[in-house]
């Protein structure tokens, strides 16, 4: 299956928004395999296996939706601190499929465990028996359709046969593209740092374009590191860094049934073991994890369904971070704000409308508003040097920054979103056809 180079090149051109398209290479302890299970009734890659031949510590955060997919139920039932494999399929969410959907995962896990155990016997000096409960799943796609058990199960042998013990940039891109649904671009990010004196890699991929609004996790994202860290530490670092990254984005205000972010640690870097999340030796690692998560989160928003503008909203000087967050998302999820920005209309009154309906107490006479460097309001009044023409020119940019100062305290929050264009309606009205 060839990579869709047109989409890849589009991603490379968007450097002004997301920085350079990053070159992920090899990460010890991880193997990747990609294939087509014909889930889209064509040959595009739609199934990916991440295999940890020596096991990986891991931690996950999941959607807080009351309607959750069967793969989330499966993953939550796994109590192992280490797992051996992650399988992700696109096209089908395996949600509202009931016991049949859950048991389909069990059948796939049984088949995968058997084939990976055979591979261990062939490839390892000290082979281990792999159990179905050593395998977790990610699913994404249409909700409520029958899960394609036979197509996926019959593709597992090919997936195991294609396992590559050495990753390349090409393989990472194939993996990232195999999990896309309405996305147009693969989403990859990386950081390198140190724990003590040991060099550490952190790689990540994500998918997401629609049904994006944070509630513990958003979309699908997977982080991989060769750091030697226990699952409890991974969990704390992941939860700490979700708030200002994946929990700071929205495309359309809708939370998915399948949201998950999982962080895997192969331990192959053999750094000195650190199990205290507050240890100074983890400071650089913690920052790098945040960088990868934020990079991926921004890529999700930038690739929002039909998006033509990337929007950053800084809400400053509030009584609490919760107030700042409510204000930011009230603006970010406003259809009137998003359509005005799509039309490059400097209709700043819609920003204030959206802030006003947020249920946050504020003194209008203390508020300031800016678009980039263009001041609009000062102390609740139109800025004396405000220029509508200058703001019109600013609205033509691909990236728009809105700064709202409430001036009631010292707490801030930044969130990220995209505009609503006619393409958004086209994509979602034709989603299943």
C-alpha positions as CSV (number, residue, x, y, z in Angstrom):
1,X,0.0,0.0,0.0
2,X,1.6,3.3,-1.1
3,X,1.4,6.4,1.1
4,X,-1.0,9.1,0.0
5,X,1.8,11.5,-0.8
6,X,-0.5,14.4,-1.6
7,X,-1.8,14.4,2.0
8,X,1.7,13.9,3.3
9,X,3.0,16.9,1.3
10,X,0.1,19.1,2.6
11,X,1.2,18.2,6.1
12,X,4.8,19.2,5.3
13,X,3.6,22.6,4.0
14,X,1.8,23.5,7.2
15,X,5.0,24.4,9.1
16,X,3.8,27.8,10.0
17,X,1.1,26.2,12.2
18,X,2.7,23.1,13.6
19,X,6.4,23.4,13.1
20,X,8.4,21.0,11.0
21,X,7.0,17.6,10.1
22,X,9.1,15.4,12.4
23,X,11.3,12.5,11.5
24,X,10.5,9.6,13.8
25,X,12.9,6.7,13.4
26,X,13.7,3.6,15.5
27,X,12.7,3.2,19.2
28,X,14.1,0.1,20.9
29,X,11.6,-2.4,22.3
30,X,8.9,-1.5,19.8
31,X,7.9,-3.2,16.5
32,X,5.2,-1.9,14.1
33,X,3.2,-3.7,11.4
34,X,0.6,-2.2,9.1
35,X,-1.8,-3.9,6.7
36,X,-5.2,-3.5,4.9
37,X,-8.1,-5.5,6.2
38,X,-10.2,-4.1,3.4
39,X,-12.4,-2.3,5.9
40,X,-13.0,0.5,3.4
41,X,-13.5,-2.0,0.6
42,X,-10.2,-0.9,-1.0
43,X,-6.6,-1.5,-0.3
44,X,-5.8,1.5,2.0
45,X,-4.0,0.6,5.2
46,X,-6.6,0.4,8.0
47,X,-5.1,-1.9,10.6
48,X,-1.9,-1.4,12.7
49,X,-0.1,-3.5,15.3
50,X,2.3,-2.1,17.8
51,X,4.2,-5.1,19.3
52,X,6.4,-5.0,22.4
53,X,8.5,-8.2,22.2
54,X,9.7,-7.8,25.8
55,X,6.5,-6.1,27.1
56,X,5.8,-2.5,27.9
57,X,4.6,-0.6,30.9
58,X,1.6,1.5,30.0
59,X,-1.0,3.9,31.2
60,X,-4.2,5.2,29.6
61,X,-6.8,7.9,29.9
62,X,-10.2,7.3,28.4
63,X,-13.4,9.2,27.3
64,X,-15.7,10.3,30.1
65,X,-18.7,9.8,27.8
66,X,-21.5,7.6,29.3
67,X,-21.6,5.8,25.9
68,X,-18.3,4.0,25.4
69,X,-17.0,1.6,22.8
70,X,-16.4,-2.1,23.4
71,X,-12.6,-1.7,23.0
72,X,-12.6,0.8,25.9
73,X,-14.5,-1.8,28.0
74,X,-11.9,-4.4,27.0
75,X,-9.0,-2.2,27.8
76,X,-10.4,-1.3,31.2
77,X,-10.8,-5.0,32.0
78,X,-7.1,-5.6,31.5
79,X,-5.3,-5.5,34.9
80,X,-1.7,-6.2,33.7
81,X,0.9,-3.5,34.4
82,X,2.6,-4.6,31.2
83,X,1.2,-5.5,27.8
84,X,2.6,-7.0,24.7
85,X,0.6,-5.5,21.9
86,X,-1.8,-2.7,20.8
87,X,-4.0,-3.2,17.7
88,X,-5.8,-0.2,16.2
89,X,-8.4,-0.4,13.4
90,X,-10.1,2.5,11.5
91,X,-13.5,2.6,9.8
92,X,-15.5,1.0,12.7
93,X,-15.8,2.3,16.3
94,X,-17.1,-1.0,17.7
95,X,-19.5,1.0,19.8
96,X,-23.1,0.0,20.5
97,X,-22.2,-3.5,19.3
98,X,-22.9,-5.1,22.6
99,X,-21.5,-8.5,23.7
100,X,-20.9,-9.5,20.1
101,X,-18.6,-6.6,19.7
102,X,-16.7,-7.3,22.9
103,X,-16.4,-11.0,22.1
104,X,-15.1,-10.1,18.6
105,X,-12.1,-8.4,20.4
106,X,-11.6,-11.6,22.5
107,X,-11.5,-13.7,19.3
108,X,-9.0,-11.3,17.7
109,X,-6.9,-11.2,20.9
110,X,-6.9,-15.1,21.0
111,X,-5.7,-15.3,17.4
112,X,-3.1,-12.5,17.9
113,X,-1.7,-14.1,21.2
114,X,-1.3,-17.5,19.4
115,X,0.5,-16.0,16.4
116,X,2.7,-13.8,18.6
117,X,3.6,-16.7,20.8
118,X,4.7,-18.6,17.8
119,X,6.8,-15.6,16.7
120,X,8.4,-15.5,20.2
121,X,9.4,-19.2,19.7
122,X,11.0,-18.5,16.4
123,X,12.7,-15.2,17.2
124,X,13.5,-15.1,20.9
125,X,16.2,-16.9,23.0
126,X,13.8,-16.9,25.9
127,X,10.4,-17.1,24.4
128,X,7.3,-16.1,26.4
129,X,3.8,-17.3,26.0
130,X,1.6,-14.3,25.1
131,X,-1.9,-14.3,26.5
132,X,-5.0,-12.6,25.1
133,X,-5.0,-10.3,28.1
134,X,-1.6,-9.0,27.0
135,X,-3.3,-7.2,24.1
136,X,-5.3,-4.0,24.1
137,X,-7.3,-2.3,21.3
138,X,-8.0,1.1,19.7
139,X,-11.0,1.4,17.4
140,X,-12.2,4.4,15.4
141,X,-14.8,5.0,12.8
142,X,-18.6,4.8,12.5
143,X,-20.7,4.2,15.7
144,X,-23.3,1.5,15.7
145,X,-22.2,-0.6,12.7
146,X,-21.5,-4.4,13.0
147,X,-17.9,-4.9,13.9
148,X,-16.0,-6.5,11.0
149,X,-14.6,-9.5,13.0
150,X,-13.9,-11.8,10.1
151,X,-12.0,-9.2,8.0
152,X,-9.8,-8.2,11.0
153,X,-9.3,-11.7,12.3
154,X,-8.3,-13.0,8.9
155,X,-5.7,-10.2,8.6
156,X,-3.9,-10.9,11.8
157,X,-1.5,-13.5,10.3
158,X,-0.5,-11.0,7.6
159,X,0.0,-8.3,10.3
160,X,2.2,-10.6,12.4
161,X,4.2,-11.7,9.4
162,X,4.9,-8.0,8.4
163,X,6.3,-7.1,11.9
164,X,9.4,-4.9,11.5
165,X,11.8,-4.9,14.4
166,X,13.4,-1.7,13.1
167,X,11.1,1.3,12.4
168,X,11.7,4.0,9.8
169,X,10.1,7.3,9.0
170,X,8.2,5.6,6.2
171,X,6.8,3.0,8.6
172,X,5.7,5.6,11.2
173,X,3.9,7.6,8.5
174,X,2.1,4.4,7.3
175,X,1.1,3.6,10.9
176,X,-0.2,7.2,11.5
177,X,-2.1,7.1,8.2
178,X,-3.7,3.7,8.8
179,X,-5.7,5.1,11.8
180,X,-7.1,8.1,9.9
181,X,-10.9,8.5,9.3
182,X,-11.9,11.9,8.0
183,X,-8.4,13.3,8.8
184,X,-6.5,14.6,5.8
185,X,-3.0,14.4,7.3
186,X,-1.0,12.0,9.5
187,X,-0.2,13.4,12.9
188,X,3.3,12.6,14.3
189,X,5.5,14.3,16.9
190,X,8.7,13.5,18.7
191,X,11.1,14.8,21.4
192,X,14.4,13.7,22.7
193,X,15.5,14.5,26.3
194,X,17.4,13.0,29.2
195,X,16.6,11.2,32.4
196,X,19.7,11.7,34.5
197,X,22.5,11.1,32.0
198,X,20.5,8.8,29.8
199,X,19.2,9.9,26.4
200,X,15.5,9.2,26.0
201,X,13.1,9.2,23.0
202,X,9.4,10.1,23.1
203,X,7.4,9.4,19.9
204,X,3.7,10.0,19.3
205,X,1.0,9.5,16.7
206,X,-2.6,10.7,16.8
207,X,-5.8,10.8,14.8
208,X,-8.7,13.1,15.0
209,X,-10.5,15.6,12.9
210,X,-14.2,15.6,14.0
211,X,-16.1,14.7,17.1
212,X,-13.4,16.5,19.1
213,X,-14.0,18.0,22.5
214,X,-12.0,17.2,25.6
215,X,-13.3,15.2,28.5
216,X,-10.3,13.5,30.1
217,X,-9.0,12.4,26.7
218,X,-9.8,13.4,23.1
219,X,-9.5,11.4,19.9
220,X,-6.9,8.5,19.7
221,X,-3.3,9.2,20.6
222,X,-0.4,6.9,21.4
223,X,2.9,7.9,23.0
224,X,5.9,5.6,23.0
225,X,9.1,6.0,25.0
226,X,12.2,3.9,25.6
227,X,12.4,5.3,29.1
228,X,12.5,2.8,32.0
229,X,9.4,4.0,34.0
230,X,6.7,2.1,35.9
231,X,3.1,2.4,34.8
232,X,2.1,4.4,37.9
233,X,4.6,7.1,37.0
234,X,3.5,7.1,33.4
235,X,-0.1,7.5,34.6
236,X,0.7,10.5,36.7
237,X,2.8,12.2,34.0
238,X,0.1,11.6,31.4
239,X,-2.8,12.8,33.5
240,X,-0.8,15.9,34.6
241,X,0.0,16.8,31.0
242,X,-3.5,16.2,29.5
243,X,-5.0,19.4,30.9
244,X,-3.2,22.0,28.7
245,X,-2.9,19.7,25.7
246,X,-5.6,17.3,24.6
247,X,-8.0,18.7,27.2
248,X,-7.4,22.2,25.7
249,X,-8.7,21.5,22.2
250,X,-12.1,21.4,20.5
251,X,-13.2,21.1,16.9
252,X,-17.0,20.8,17.2
253,X,-17.9,20.4,20.8
254,X,-18.7,16.7,20.6
255,X,-16.9,14.1,22.7
256,X,-16.3,10.7,21.1
257,X,-17.3,7.3,22.5
258,X,-13.8,6.0,21.7
259,X,-11.4,8.6,23.1
260,X,-8.2,7.2,24.4
261,X,-4.6,8.2,25.0
262,X,-2.1,5.5,25.9
263,X,1.5,6.0,27.0
264,X,3.9,3.0,26.5
265,X,7.4,2.6,28.0
266,X,9.6,-0.2,26.7
267,X,12.3,0.4,29.3
268,X,15.0,-0.3,26.7
269,X,16.9,3.0,27.4
270,X,17.9,1.5,30.8
271,X,18.0,4.8,32.6
272,X,18.3,4.7,36.4
273,X,14.8,3.7,37.7
274,X,12.7,6.6,38.8
275,X,9.3,5.9,40.5
276,X,8.7,9.3,42.0
277,X,7.0,11.6,39.6
278,X,8.3,14.7,41.4
279,X,12.0,13.5,41.1
280,X,14.1,16.3,39.6
281,X,15.5,13.8,37.1
282,X,12.1,13.6,35.5
283,X,11.7,17.4,35.0
284,X,13.1,17.4,31.4
285,X,11.1,14.3,30.5
286,X,7.9,15.7,31.9
287,X,8.3,18.9,29.8
288,X,9.1,16.8,26.7
289,X,6.0,14.7,27.2
290,X,4.0,17.9,27.3
291,X,5.6,19.1,24.1
292,X,4.7,15.9,22.2
293,X,1.1,16.0,23.5
294,X,0.6,19.6,22.6
295,X,2.2,19.2,19.2
296,X,-0.2,16.3,18.4
297,X,-3.2,18.1,19.9
298,X,-2.6,21.2,17.7
299,X,-2.2,18.9,14.7
300,X,-5.7,17.5,15.4
301,X,-7.2,20.9,15.5
302,X,-5.3,22.2,12.5
303,X,-6.7,19.2,10.6
304,X,-10.3,19.7,11.9
305,X,-13.0,18.8,9.4
306,X,-13.1,21.4,6.7
307,X,-10.8,23.8,8.7
308,X,-9.2,26.8,7.0
309,X,-8.1,28.6,10.2
310,X,-6.2,27.5,13.3
311,X,-7.5,29.4,16.3
312,X,-5.7,30.0,19.7
313,X,-7.7,31.5,22.5
314,X,-5.9,32.9,25.5
315,X,-8.1,33.8,28.5
316,X,-6.1,35.7,31.0
317,X,-6.3,37.0,34.6
318,X,-9.3,35.2,35.8
319,X,-10.3,34.3,39.4
320,X,-9.7,30.6,38.7
321,X,-8.4,28.4,35.9
322,X,-11.8,26.7,35.7
323,X,-13.3,30.1,34.9
324,X,-10.7,30.8,32.3
325,X,-11.4,27.3,30.8
326,X,-15.2,27.9,30.7
327,X,-14.7,31.2,28.9
328,X,-12.2,29.8,26.4
329,X,-14.4,26.9,25.4
330,X,-17.6,29.0,25.3
331,X,-15.8,31.0,22.6
332,X,-14.1,28.1,20.9
333,X,-17.4,26.1,20.6
334,X,-19.5,29.0,19.4
335,X,-20.7,28.3,15.9
336,X,-21.2,32.0,15.3
337,X,-17.6,32.7,16.3
338,X,-16.3,29.9,14.1
339,X,-18.3,30.9,11.1
340,X,-17.3,34.6,11.4
341,X,-13.6,33.6,11.5
342,X,-14.2,31.3,8.5
343,X,-15.6,34.3,6.6
344,X,-12.7,36.5,7.8
345,X,-15.2,38.8,9.3
346,X,-13.8,40.9,12.2
347,X,-17.1,40.5,14.1
348,X,-15.6,40.8,17.5
349,X,-19.0,41.2,19.1
350,X,-19.5,37.5,18.8
351,X,-16.5,36.9,21.0
352,X,-18.1,38.9,23.8
353,X,-21.4,37.2,23.2
354,X,-19.8,33.8,23.7
355,X,-17.9,35.0,26.8
356,X,-21.1,36.4,28.2
357,X,-23.1,33.1,28.0
358,X,-20.3,31.1,29.8
359,X,-21.9,31.6,33.2
360,X,-18.7,33.1,34.6
361,X,-19.0,36.2,36.8
362,X,-17.1,39.1,35.3
363,X,-16.9,42.9,35.3
364,X,-17.4,44.0,31.7
365,X,-15.8,47.3,32.4
366,X,-12.5,45.5,33.3
367,X,-12.3,43.4,30.1
368,X,-9.8,43.8,27.3
369,X,-9.9,42.0,23.9
370,X,-7.2,41.6,21.3
371,X,-6.9,39.7,18.0
372,X,-3.1,39.2,17.6
373,X,-1.6,42.6,18.1
374,X,-4.9,44.4,17.2
375,X,-6.5,45.8,20.4
376,X,-10.3,45.9,20.2
377,X,-11.5,46.6,23.7
378,X,-9.9,48.3,26.7
379,X,-11.7,48.4,30.0
380,X,-14.9,47.3,28.3
381,X,-14.9,50.1,25.7
382,X,-13.8,50.2,22.1
383,X,-10.1,50.9,22.0
384,X,-9.5,54.5,20.9
385,X,-7.1,53.5,18.1
386,X,-9.1,50.5,17.0
387,X,-8.9,50.0,13.2
388,X,-11.5,47.7,11.6
389,X,-9.4,47.7,8.4
390,X,-6.3,46.4,10.2
391,X,-8.4,43.7,11.8
392,X,-9.9,42.7,8.5
393,X,-6.3,42.2,7.2
394,X,-5.4,40.2,10.2
395,X,-8.4,37.9,9.8
396,X,-7.0,36.7,6.4
397,X,-4.2,34.8,8.3
398,X,-4.3,31.0,8.5
399,X,-3.7,31.3,12.3
400,X,-5.8,33.5,14.5
401,X,-5.0,34.4,18.1
402,X,-7.7,35.8,20.4
403,X,-6.6,37.3,23.7
404,X,-9.4,38.0,26.3
405,X,-8.3,39.6,29.6
406,X,-10.9,39.4,32.3
407,X,-8.8,41.1,35.0
408,X,-10.4,39.6,38.0
409,X,-7.5,37.4,39.2
410,X,-4.2,35.8,38.1
411,X,-5.3,32.5,36.5
412,X,-5.1,31.7,32.8
413,X,-6.1,29.1,30.2
414,X,-5.3,28.6,26.5
415,X,-7.5,26.5,24.2
416,X,-7.3,25.7,20.5
417,X,-9.9,25.3,17.9
418,X,-10.7,25.7,14.2
419,X,-13.3,27.6,12.1
420,X,-16.5,26.2,10.5
421,X,-16.5,26.2,6.7
422,X,-19.0,24.8,4.2
423,X,-16.7,21.8,3.9
424,X,-17.5,20.9,7.5
425,X,-21.2,20.5,6.5
426,X,-20.2,18.6,3.4
427,X,-18.0,16.1,5.2
428,X,-20.5,15.4,8.0
429,X,-23.6,15.2,5.8
430,X,-21.8,12.7,3.5
431,X,-19.9,10.9,6.3
432,X,-21.5,7.4,5.7
433,X,-22.3,7.8,2.0
